[in-house]
Structure formats: structure tokens, C-alpha cells
Amino acid sequence: MNRLQRLFASGKKGLLSIYYTAGYPTLNSTIDIAEALEKAGADFLEIGFPYSDPMADGPTIQQSSQTALDNGMNLNVLFDQLGALRKRVSIPVILMGYANPMIQYGVERFCKKAAEVGVDGIIVPDLPMHEYEQLYSKYFNENNLSNIILVTPQTSADRIHKIDELSDCFIYLLSSSSITGKSLDVNDIVDTYFRRIEDMHLKNPTIVGFGIANKTSYQKACAHHHGAIVGSAFVKYLGATENYLDGISDFIRQFKE
């Protein structure tokens, strides 16, 4: 098993993952942030590789992606930086981004490089499931990389079961069909959605993302699922805080304590 699979096999609940964009706020901040997040208590990380047309992302992450691109971040630079990842970080790491840069780089090459630097999983929101299954799953499997697939409130039961069949780690449960950065509205509709997924008794754990910005939304997600992902709130923190490394422990503490 890779690190991610071992983490979920442990049965630990209340997992906290943090998303941030590689190359933001500065080109060379990627590994420093990862190390600080592990020390602060994050259970696993999602490092976004920036793209010029991030259609699922709200203004905060879009802006971070554009800044990262302006800083000079690309997949070649990112993989060079991640060469030092496993000297400083031991928790599971996922790369998250869009299909276009991955395909331009070459999916087989991308998977090999990701495995070489110690990445455990990949999230590509706009990669069609049938394309993954028919064209690319062999590259993921050969390199022991978990492909994490997204589910929305509108995803049919049949498709959810298919995703569960194709998954070997966890399922990324979007709290809504909105873009990133929208606060999770803790209401009866969300509660019913979370319970519907819970009642399906999927073989893979589920982690909630999109809209997790405070302890209330984090605890709401964890009440029905194995944990939650904080993205826009952390990216916003990075952009608004000059000495951002020094405050990461306090940022994590607001969710974990």
C-alpha cells in the first residue's frame, strides 16, 4: 500500500487534509509549507499544480494559480521541487490539478515522476472516468498511485457505485456542486446528502471538500465521513499573512482543537 492507503486502512477518523497551490505565494514555498503543515498536525496534503483555466475553482484559488504561473511554476519545476519532498515530509501527499497540463506533460511520464518523488495519489477533477479507466488506469496502477474521484450531490447512485469500484483509497465528496471557496451551508439539504452517501455503505472512506472553512463545517463533515479538506481558507490565509509559516500551527489548531 502507498502512504495514503495505509492512512485510511488505519481506520482513523477526523482526518484533516490541506490544499494549497504549488508556487504560491512564492515560487519556492512549496516544500516549506508542506513541512510546516505536517508539523502542525495535518494528516495529508493536496498540492495543486496550477493551470490557466481552473474551471472548478473559485476566485481565491484561481488567483493563487495565476500568481504561481506568473512566479514560474510548471510541472517540470514542481517535480524538481518535490525531489526533496520525502527528505522533509512523511505524511501522504496528493497532486491535484487539471487534465490539460497532465496530458500535455504525458500521463505515463507524469505518473512515473509523481511516484519517483513520493506522491501517493492524484486528483484530476475534469478527467472523464471512462478515459481514466480505459486509457490511464494502467499508469496509475503501475506506479502505485491512487486516483481520487469526485462525487457531487447530483451524482447518481449507479455512478457513485462505479466510482467506489474504481477507487482504492478514498472518495472525494464535494459538499456542493459549486466552485471552491463557497462556505459550507450546514442545513437540512446538506445533512440529507451526507446521510444518503453514508447509507450507501461504500467500501471506500469518504472525505468532504469544498466549503470547509471553520470548525463548525469541519465537524459537520466529520460527523458523517472520515474527514475533510480545507482549501480556499488556507490559500486565503497564505495570501494575507506575511509570515505565513509561523502561523500555520494556529491555522490548523482552529480545526483540530
Summary of the structure (lengths in Angstrom):
residues: 257
radius of gyration: 16.8
end to end distance: 30.0
largest distance: 47.1
contacts: 869
relative contact order: 0.17
helix: 49%
strand: 14%
